[in-house]
Amino acid sequence: MDQITIKDLEVFYRVGVTAEERAQPQRLLLTIELEHPFAAAVATDDLEKTINYYSVAQRLLRFGETRAWNLIETAAVEITRLIMDEFKPQKVSVEVKKFVLAQASYVSVRVNREG
């Protein structure tokens, strides 16, 4: 299957178990892998026949503006659902990286779904 990857998209979402942690948006990195056949797009060189990765990125940059989550797991599942509903890939993988442990580079969760 063909794949589009958006690696480490920097977003600022309100995520955290405590109210203090959710008080300010914090930096997260999102990696999105979209499986979608390219044949029709390649045959016609037509953006409308593939998934517009710019549109996906713009949607995700705005997604956290009116939301807050306790868990990055919940945020990852909601991002996955949004992508499946709006962009219709055959498969999607969403990784959310959070920078909360001083002793680790990051903590991440990954969600995989098929359409």
Contacts in CASP RR format, 6 or more apart in sequence:
PFRMAT RR
TARGET T0000
AUTHOR 0000-0000-0000
METHOD contacts of the structure
MODEL  1
MDQITIKDLEVFYRVGVTAEERAQPQRLLLTIELEHPFAAAVATDDLEKT
INYYSVAQRLLRFGETRAWNLIETAAVEITRLIMDEFKPQKVSVEVKKFV
LAQASYVSVRVNREG
1 35 0 8 1.000
1 36 0 8 1.000
1 37 0 8 1.000
1 90 0 8 1.000
1 91 0 8 1.000
2 35 0 8 1.000
2 36 0 8 1.000
2 37 0 8 1.000
2 38 0 8 1.000
3 33 0 8 1.000
3 34 0 8 1.000
3 35 0 8 1.000
3 36 0 8 1.000
4 33 0 8 1.000
4 34 0 8 1.000
4 36 0 8 1.000
4 50 0 8 1.000
4 51 0 8 1.000
4 53 0 8 1.000
5 31 0 8 1.000
5 32 0 8 1.000
5 33 0 8 1.000
5 34 0 8 1.000
6 30 0 8 1.000
6 31 0 8 1.000
6 32 0 8 1.000
6 34 0 8 1.000
6 53 0 8 1.000
6 56 0 8 1.000
6 57 0 8 1.000
7 31 0 8 1.000
8 29 0 8 1.000
8 30 0 8 1.000
8 31 0 8 1.000
8 97 0 8 1.000
9 29 0 8 1.000
9 30 0 8 1.000
9 31 0 8 1.000
9 32 0 8 1.000
9 57 0 8 1.000
9 60 0 8 1.000
9 61 0 8 1.000
10 27 0 8 1.000
10 28 0 8 1.000
10 29 0 8 1.000
11 27 0 8 1.000
11 28 0 8 1.000
11 29 0 8 1.000
11 30 0 8 1.000
11 60 0 8 1.000
11 61 0 8 1.000
11 63 0 8 1.000
11 64 0 8 1.000
12 25 0 8 1.000
12 26 0 8 1.000
12 27 0 8 1.000
12 28 0 8 1.000
12 64 0 8 1.000
13 25 0 8 1.000
13 26 0 8 1.000
13 28 0 8 1.000
13 63 0 8 1.000
13 64 0 8 1.000
13 67 0 8 1.000
13 68 0 8 1.000
13 69 0 8 1.000
13 75 0 8 1.000
14 22 0 8 1.000
14 23 0 8 1.000
14 24 0 8 1.000
14 25 0 8 1.000
14 26 0 8 1.000
14 64 0 8 1.000
14 67 0 8 1.000
14 68 0 8 1.000
14 69 0 8 1.000
15 21 0 8 1.000
15 22 0 8 1.000
15 26 0 8 1.000
15 28 0 8 1.000
15 68 0 8 1.000
15 69 0 8 1.000
15 70 0 8 1.000
15 71 0 8 1.000
15 72 0 8 1.000
15 75 0 8 1.000
15 98 0 8 1.000
16 22 0 8 1.000
16 69 0 8 1.000
16 70 0 8 1.000
16 71 0 8 1.000
16 72 0 8 1.000
17 70 0 8 1.000
17 71 0 8 1.000
22 68 0 8 1.000
22 69 0 8 1.000
22 70 0 8 1.000
25 64 0 8 1.000
26 98 0 8 1.000
26 99 0 8 1.000
27 99 0 8 1.000
28 72 0 8 1.000
28 75 0 8 1.000
28 96 0 8 1.000
28 97 0 8 1.000
28 98 0 8 1.000
29 96 0 8 1.000
29 97 0 8 1.000
29 106 0 8 1.000
30 60 0 8 1.000
30 79 0 8 1.000
30 94 0 8 1.000
30 95 0 8 1.000
30 96 0 8 1.000
30 97 0 8 1.000
31 93 0 8 1.000
31 94 0 8 1.000
31 95 0 8 1.000
31 97 0 8 1.000
32 56 0 8 1.000
32 60 0 8 1.000
32 79 0 8 1.000
32 83 0 8 1.000
32 92 0 8 1.000
32 93 0 8 1.000
32 94 0 8 1.000
32 95 0 8 1.000
33 91 0 8 1.000
33 92 0 8 1.000
33 93 0 8 1.000
34 51 0 8 1.000
34 53 0 8 1.000
34 56 0 8 1.000
34 83 0 8 1.000
34 87 0 8 1.000
34 89 0 8 1.000
34 91 0 8 1.000
34 92 0 8 1.000
35 89 0 8 1.000
35 90 0 8 1.000
35 91 0 8 1.000
35 92 0 8 1.000
36 50 0 8 1.000
36 51 0 8 1.000
36 88 0 8 1.000
36 89 0 8 1.000
36 90 0 8 1.000
37 90 0 8 1.000
38 50 0 8 1.000
40 46 0 8 1.000
40 49 0 8 1.000
40 50 0 8 1.000
41 47 0 8 1.000
41 49 0 8 1.000
41 50 0 8 1.000
51 87 0 8 1.000
51 88 0 8 1.000
51 89 0 8 1.000
52 87 0 8 1.000
55 87 0 8 1.000
56 83 0 8 1.000
56 87 0 8 1.000
59 82 0 8 1.000
59 86 0 8 1.000
60 79 0 8 1.000
63 79 0 8 1.000
63 82 0 8 1.000
67 75 0 8 1.000
67 78 0 8 1.000
69 75 0 8 1.000
69 78 0 8 1.000
72 96 0 8 1.000
72 98 0 8 1.000
72 107 0 8 1.000
72 108 0 8 1.000
72 109 0 8 1.000
73 109 0 8 1.000
73 111 0 8 1.000
75 96 0 8 1.000
76 94 0 8 1.000
76 95 0 8 1.000
76 96 0 8 1.000
76 109 0 8 1.000
76 110 0 8 1.000
76 111 0 8 1.000
77 111 0 8 1.000
79 94 0 8 1.000
79 96 0 8 1.000
79 111 0 8 1.000
80 92 0 8 1.000
80 94 0 8 1.000
80 111 0 8 1.000
80 113 0 8 1.000
81 113 0 8 1.000
83 89 0 8 1.000
83 92 0 8 1.000
83 94 0 8 1.000
84 92 0 8 1.000
84 113 0 8 1.000
84 115 0 8 1.000
88 115 0 8 1.000
89 115 0 8 1.000
90 114 0 8 1.000
90 115 0 8 1.000
91 112 0 8 1.000
91 113 0 8 1.000
91 114 0 8 1.000
91 115 0 8 1.000
92 112 0 8 1.000
92 113 0 8 1.000
93 110 0 8 1.000
93 111 0 8 1.000
93 112 0 8 1.000
94 110 0 8 1.000
94 111 0 8 1.000
95 108 0 8 1.000
95 109 0 8 1.000
95 110 0 8 1.000
96 108 0 8 1.000
96 109 0 8 1.000
96 110 0 8 1.000
97 106 0 8 1.000
97 107 0 8 1.000
97 108 0 8 1.000
98 106 0 8 1.000
98 107 0 8 1.000
98 108 0 8 1.000
99 105 0 8 1.000
99 106 0 8 1.000
99 107 0 8 1.000
100 107 0 8 1.000
101 107 0 8 1.000
END
